[in-house]
Amino acid sequence: MLQLLPANCMQSLPAKLVTFLTSMQSQFNALNKCTAHLESFAVKNVQLHAQLANSTADLRTAASTWATKTSLILPAKTPRVPSAHQVAASQRLFSDKTGPDGFKYVYIPRSRCITHGEVCRSLRTLGVDTSHLLYINFSACGVIRILVHVQYLEEFNSQLASAKVSLVNNFDPLDPKNVADPKFANLSVSGLETQALALQNARCIQALKFLRSHLVLPVAHFFVQSEWIGLEEIPARPVAEHFGDAPNKKRALDALTAMIE
């Protein structure tokens, strides 16, 4: 313990000074004690840092050893064999264009409300290759319409016939009787015809937004020729992607108009 002055010197000093020096002595002693603790902690901290560094090195070594052993026992990945459809699609990219061109809607009945996913699953169960179906939606109460390329039409109809699925023949999406929404019940026949065209127009535009990009323009050509949509209603993005050198939608549409005509 630190002693500021010898005891015999302290006895000869005034009482107030003795009190002050005694207080100072207590504070010095407390400070020395704190300093000793801090020095002890500093030494301990250095030791812990050294232990941590050694442990980290050991963990890295163990992880590297484990990874090496694991890589030795894992089997090599087996290359994924492409499906027959994928092979055929790749072959078509590098072959001359042959056979008829164009699209057609096939209409089949439905007995209840059904989702798009349920339609696809059910058709696959019946043996239909749904990768050939370009777009599926519900055009009227009790009717499903499926967009297919004309080159797949015969095969698709044959598959449906084998599964005993009948077609809705001579279905006209513009027939006013297909406007079944009660809110249009008070419209005249002329008004229902207008509404049927508006609904068909909306369905076509919706289809163009979900088709694969390379199909948008040829299907849009089909819709325009069927007088279901106008050129100006074709979504701008796929047109711009197809005509990359066209700086805006108008010039791209002019190019598409020339292609259609």
ABEGO torsion letter per residue (X at the ends): XBBABBAAAAAABBAAAAAAAAAAAAAAAAAAAAAAAAAAAAAAAAAAAAAAAAAAAAAAAAAAAAAAAAAAABBBBBBBBBBAAAAAAAAAAABBBBEBBEBBBBBBBBABBBBAAAAAAAAAAAGBBAAABABBBBABBGBBBBBBBAAAAAAAAAAAAAAGBBBBBGBBAABAAABABAAAAABBAAAAAAAAAAAAAAAAAAAAAABBAAAAAAAAAAAAAAGABBAAABBAAAAAAABAABABAAAAAAAAAAAAX
